[in-house]
Amino acid sequence: MQTVVHLVSADETEQQTALNIVRNLVEDESGTIDDVAVVAQAGGIERVTTREDEGEEVENLLADGVEFKACSNTLQMKGLEESDLVGGIETVPEGAVEVTRLQTEGYAYIRP
């Protein structure tokens, strides 16, 4: 199974819930989870920047094979650069389009 988690809220509790879900998917012992992706856009983009104190949590998930994708439109809108992102995060032109693309490839959608 493949899962995409949509990190879109500026609410810190929702952001942490999203990352907790991602951690649970990565640590699933059933062997049924193949790929996990996180698409960050809108208010959720802050959680994947180097400005966040929790950047280490994102780095650990990246090291565990989670793909993180950041919306370029959101970066531009918020005056952020790719260099503001935690290292290893891919940028995509539009977050919603990326979520939709992943869903058409069979990814299950989760948004806390």
Buried (B, 14 or more C-beta within 10 A) or exposed (E): EBBBBBBBBEEEEBBBBBBEBBBEBBEEEEEEBEBBBBBBBBBBBBBBBEEBEBBEBBBEBBEEEBBBBBBBBBBEEBEBEEEBBBEBBEBBEBBBEBBBBBEEEEBEEBBB
